[in-house]
């Protein structure tokens, strides 16, 4: 029991602690963060499944089963998320968009938990090559269902952009004014600046996102009122106060891969 309690505490700390060296493209270590640019380098896997969502969906249930059989962390995370979703879905069923299925809800719940750390680490390198994605990426199912869930819930830039905040432990400086950037993986941001800087205040980002999604109703920690921003949304960079930057959505997205699972390289 004590071991399980300690593990749960560690999971929570891993989930909420900002991993600065994974946040923005290119992948940046804390030692080099102050010198490295944030740009559109594309080692991250950022498939949006445009034009093939239904085809991929037909394959993904079996792929997810296989991945869970080989990855005990994913298996545990998915099972825990299913239990939570089976309760939570009845509270929000009427609010869900057309096409939103249980797998999408479970993916959002799972991502809010401990698996996020492992998933993010895998995502930022899975786009190095097609073979890296096919042979080494162990979260194809989670990535697909999470991506589709965000797409279904966001409504894109037809809705008013969400104003959110992100605080990080580590310093970052842009190489050029109005540089265009995107995140290296999905990022949890916050509606209140005070909440964001509680997780890190070396560099603070004010973000205007078209494609971000309010996920508190799908989260294992709903009190955080997080907004999930996808890693395919492109932002322009605007410098503000000392160590503070504004990331303004360009209302565009960009992906190195599209439908990689069925179309190949």
Steps between C-alpha positions, in 0.01 A plus 500: 500500500781739594681418176187568298447832678857607430464396138183706466677804648789454259258467209338830595833680530617364164174605343495861621873582495589696186750308286653801333734308275203331336271796450598680182663423168783426468545264793697700753691391809505726804874546456454653153155651539616862513698467177273285284229633271139386509393434143339253264752216517294186465629203694165493676220277376208731422271310262153658472350205306340734247301308242561158655344516844237232428753268338744528789216459748422156355856388581561670829302282741720200419815711503412635844436148632841391378670806649336443838611137501861610453502817712397453863499874570262564213286204607475634854433857385229396256325275753499773765372752248221265386377468858492878542340559160222249567390727784583837347334448162150491647553852635600650164334274242268775376795735440706267281525575126380265228753223442648516850544143626610336823853451366535877460384564854727232643798646312439845649462358851812287459709791375417702810667233713846353545530365145538853364868512589581180312271586209653846454853361504404254227316757287789746476724245330251280312500735202870467422409260224219279378682197642529666841124538504420150373768303685563692823196709588299305758209742533336501157158432649521766769632754251221434251214509748642804680549691175150423375350589838662843490393553139138411578486723806692804377293632212820656365532871434130548438470556872660777703864417586568386855734717709713275719834499682800271532781532752828312462814435702776609264580805289420536132568780253375527139755529223283734295205730563167353386658159451250221435508208742303201617518275803683170496201316645155565640531754782279564801451873553291694752233767492653682797853639486549447874436131455741473208791669678453269797645226278792716380578870459840522329322552168129577477293470182167669437335292229210576269394162359236418239534126534540462877229313690367544854549155654407536866193278451726228361784543747602294800577838660201717398587769754792602277262615222760423236482583130673246276688657206597266213849481353390573145377857563737773376560816705678828438729618780473846656735614774347659811637567847829347618487125431139525387377430148169495318425215263223605262329238286561549129174308444705244313619148573800306375590131506798313366293184459139447399337157507843341553350174619329424169680718246858446604772760459 
